[in-house]
C-alpha cells in the first residue's frame, strides 16, 4: 500500500465530514430563526413535500433509525410542529403529519436554500453537480 493513501488530505471521508460540519455551521443561525434544528428541518422538508408520512418511510428517506427519529419527533410534537397518530389501516404504523404552525413555517423557510447558497463558495451549478455525485454514494431504497 502506498503511504500517500494514508494522508489525511487524501481521505474522502474526512472531506465529507469537514464539509458537513461547515455546512451545518451555516445552517445553524438560519434555522435558529425558525426555532428548529437541522434534523428537524430535514423532517419538515419531507413533510412539506408529502404532508403526511409513516415513521418507517420517514426514517428510510432520511437514513435514520427509529431510535434516533422517535425522540426528535416527540420534541417536534411538543413544539407543535407535527402530529403523530396510529394508522387506521395498520395499528403498528405511526403517521406523522404537519400542524398548521409547521405549514405557516414553510413560507418562512423558503429563503433557506438561497441563504445557504449565498454563504457557500460554489456556484448553483457546482452545487447541483455535487448533489448528483453525493447521491451516488447513498444506498438505494
C-alpha distance (Angstrom), angle and dihedral (degrees) to the residues before:
residue distance angle dihedral
X1 . . .
X2 3.76 . .
X3 3.83 115.4 .
X4 3.83 88.6 -137.0
X5 3.81 87.8 69.9
X6 3.80 90.3 64.6
X7 3.81 96.5 53.1
X8 3.79 113.8 114.5
X9 3.79 93.6 -129.1
X10 3.83 89.4 58.3
X11 3.82 94.3 55.6
X12 3.80 113.7 103.2
X13 3.82 89.4 -166.9
X14 3.79 90.1 60.8
X15 3.80 93.6 49.2
X16 3.81 91.0 48.9
X17 3.80 90.8 48.2
X18 3.81 94.3 47.0
X19 3.82 92.8 44.4
X20 3.81 91.0 49.8
X21 3.80 90.4 52.6
X22 3.81 91.8 49.2
X23 3.80 93.0 48.4
X24 3.81 90.4 49.0
X25 3.81 89.1 52.1
X26 3.80 87.8 58.3
X27 3.80 93.2 46.3
X28 3.81 95.7 47.8
X29 3.84 99.4 75.5
X30 3.81 92.6 37.1
X31 3.81 92.5 53.4
X32 3.80 92.4 40.4
X33 3.81 86.9 68.5
X34 3.81 87.5 58.2
X35 3.83 90.3 44.9
X36 3.81 93.0 -123.8
X37 3.79 136.0 113.9
X38 3.79 125.2 -123.7
X39 3.85 93.8 -102.7
X40 3.82 89.4 49.2
X41 3.82 88.6 50.9
X42 3.81 88.8 55.3
X43 3.83 91.0 51.8
X44 3.79 90.1 49.7
X45 3.82 91.6 49.1
X46 3.80 89.7 57.6
X47 3.81 92.3 45.6
X48 3.81 93.6 46.8
X49 3.81 85.9 58.0
X50 3.80 97.3 44.1
X51 3.85 106.6 17.6
X52 3.83 89.8 -145.4
X53 3.78 134.4 29.9
X54 3.79 139.4 164.9
X55 3.80 117.9 -104.0
X56 3.81 88.4 -119.8
X57 3.80 92.9 53.5
X58 3.81 91.5 44.4
X59 3.80 90.9 52.2
X60 3.78 90.3 50.0
X61 3.81 93.2 50.3
X62 3.81 92.6 47.6
X63 3.82 96.6 38.8
X64 3.82 89.6 -122.9
X65 3.79 129.4 132.8
X66 3.80 122.6 -130.4
X67 3.82 91.4 -107.2
X68 3.81 88.9 64.1
X69 3.78 96.8 35.2
X70 3.82 101.3 47.0
X71 3.84 98.5 61.8
X72 3.81 90.6 45.8
X73 3.81 91.8 49.6
X74 3.81 90.4 49.5
X75 3.83 89.8 54.1
X76 3.79 90.9 47.3
X77 3.80 89.8 50.9
X78 3.83 90.7 49.6
X79 3.82 88.5 50.8
X80 3.80 90.6 53.3
X81 3.83 96.9 -113.6
X82 3.80 100.8 114.2
X83 3.78 142.3 18.6
X84 3.80 123.3 -140.1
X85 3.79 119.3 -153.4
X86 3.77 135.5 165.1
X87 3.78 113.2 -107.7
X88 3.81 111.7 -107.2
X89 3.85 88.5 -142.9
X90 3.81 95.2 50.4
X91 3.81 120.3 18.5
X92 3.82 90.3 -159.9
X93 3.80 91.4 62.9
X94 3.81 122.2 80.8
X95 3.79 117.8 -153.3
X96 3.80 120.2 -150.0
X97 3.80 118.9 -154.4
X98 3.78 137.2 173.7
X99 3.77 124.3 -99.6
X100 3.77 122.3 -141.3
X101 3.82 88.4 -102.1
X102 3.82 90.5 58.6
X103 3.80 92.1 45.8
X104 3.81 89.9 54.7
X105 3.81 89.5 46.9
X106 3.81 90.1 59.4
X107 3.79 91.1 71.5
X108 3.82 90.8 51.8
X109 3.82 90.7 47.8
X110 3.80 95.3 54.1
X111 3.81 89.7 90.8
X112 3.83 94.4 55.1
X113 3.85 98.3 88.7
X114 3.82 92.2 49.0
X115 3.80 91.5 46.5
X116 3.80 89.4 52.6
X117 3.81 93.1 47.9
X118 3.80 90.1 49.9
X119 3.82 90.4 56.0
X120 3.82 96.3 45.5
X121 3.78 121.8 84.7
X122 3.81 93.9 -132.5
X123 3.77 133.6 86.8
X124 3.78 123.9 -112.2
X125 3.82 88.7 -107.9
X126 3.82 92.0 51.9
X127 3.79 89.2 49.4
X128 3.81 90.3 53.1
X129 3.81 90.1 50.5
X130 3.81 91.5 48.5
X131 3.80 90.4 49.0
X132 3.82 90.9 52.6
X133 3.82 91.8 49.7
X134 3.81 93.8 47.0
X135 3.80 90.3 49.3
X136 3.81 88.2 60.9
X137 3.82 89.4 58.2
X138 3.82 93.7 56.6
X139 3.80 121.7 87.1
X140 3.78 116.0 -106.0
X141 3.79 118.9 -115.0
